[in-house]
Amino acid sequence: MISIIDYGLGNILAFVNIYKKLNIPVEVVSSSSMLGSAEKIILPGVGSFDWAMTRLNDSGMRESLDKIVKSSNVPVLGICVGMQMMANNSEEGELEGLGWIDAGVKHFTKSGLGESVNVPHMGWNNATPIINSPLFIGLEKEARFYFLHSYYFSCGKESQILSRTSYNFPFASSVFYKNRFGVQFHPEKSHHWGVKLLKNFAEIEKC
């Protein structure tokens, strides 16, 4: 069962429609009591970091999610701000992140690496895998995804990076640690490439 976390943010219906077309069981989860059947978790997100963290903290699901992800090792996929929430913190806000991956989130221009870059980074771009991962099976070449973000995921370790994308400089467009995966782009808006990635995630075995 794919459990999509509904804390008031993200393109929930788009994920539901994709998985229904793939004949993969899916449910929208809005309370801790509904998490018991979760075999995979998708954490979507849009908007600002602090607003997203506040909504998740207020949802009553934070403690259960921590237990399921960190203790039960249920695979989780964070998307866009949902990925950024998996870090320790963000330059966009003051609240602590989930801390599921040892990383920080930085602004493209404030980082000093992209002084001339326009933000947000918006539109289609490649995500080039740098290691073999079940998330990118069949997407090793010429896959393109839709991005919309002004902040990027800065990993604590190079080994956490799954793919890189170039926007004035190469940044981590997807990451992982154990059972925790994150993508900066929107697979639900990325046509057949995004559908393939979501299907791949559904087929990942428990770590």
C-alpha positions, 0 to 999 in steps of 0.5 A, spaced: 500 500 500 502 506 498 500 511 503 500 519 501 501 523 507 496 529 506 497 534 511 494 540 507 500 541 502 502 537 495 499 535 489 495 529 492 490 527 487 495 527 482 499 521 485 493 518 487 491 518 479 497 515 477 497 509 482 490 508 480 492 507 473 498 503 474 493 498 478 497 499 485 494 500 491 494 507 494 491 511 500 491 518 502 493 518 510 491 524 514 492 521 521 496 517 525 491 511 526 491 510 518 499 509 518 498 502 520 497 499 513 503 503 510 508 499 506 511 505 502 510 513 504 510 519 499 511 525 503 509 531 498 510 538 499 509 545 496 510 552 499 515 554 504 519 550 509 517 553 515 509 553 513 510 545 511 513 543 517 508 547 521 503 543 517 506 537 518 507 538 526 500 540 527 497 534 523 499 529 529 502 524 524 510 527 526 511 522 531 508 516 528 512 518 521 518 518 525 517 511 528 515 508 521 521 511 517 526 511 522 525 504 526 520 500 522 524 502 515 518 503 511 521 506 504 519 514 504 519 518 498 519 526 499 518 530 493 520 537 492 519 541 499 517 534 502 524 532 500 527 538 503 523 537 510 527 531 510 534 535 512 536 538 518 534 545 517 533 550 511 536 557 510 528 558 508 526 558 515 527 557 522 524 551 524 528 544 525 527 539 519 525 532 520 532 530 520 531 523 516 537 525 512 544 529 515 543 535 510 541 542 510 537 546 505 540 552 501 538 558 497 541 558 490 544 565 490 545 565 498 550 559 497 555 564 493 555 558 488 550 561 484 550 569 484 548 570 477 542 564 477 535 566 476 530 563 481 526 560 482 529 554 478 523 552 474 521 548 468 524 541 465 531 539 466 535 532 466 536 528 473 543 524 471 543 518 476 550 518 479 549 511 482 545 505 480 539 505 484 532 502 483 529 509 483 532 510 476 531 503 473 529 505 466 531 512 467 538 512 466 539 516 460 535 522 457 530 522 463 527 529 464 523 532 470 519 538 472 522 543 477 520 549 481 524 551 487 529 556 489 532 552 494 537 546 493 538 540 498 546 540 500 548 533 502 552 532 508 555 526 504 557 525 497 554 518 498 547 520 499 546 523 492 542 519 487 542 524 481 545 531 479 542 536 475 545 543 473 543 549 474 549 554 474 552 549 478 551 541 479 546 540 485 543 534 488 536 533 485 535 526 488 538 523 494 537 517 499 539 514 506 537 507 507 530 507 506 529 514 505 529 517 498 528 524 496 527 528 489 527 535 488 523 535 482 515 533 481 514 526 478 507 527 478 508 533 473 513 529 469 509 525 464 512 518 463 518 519 466 515 521 472 510 515 472 516 510 471 519 513 477 513 513 481 512 506 479 519 504 481 518 507 488 512 502 489 517 496 487 522 498 492 523 492 497 523 494 504 530 496 506 
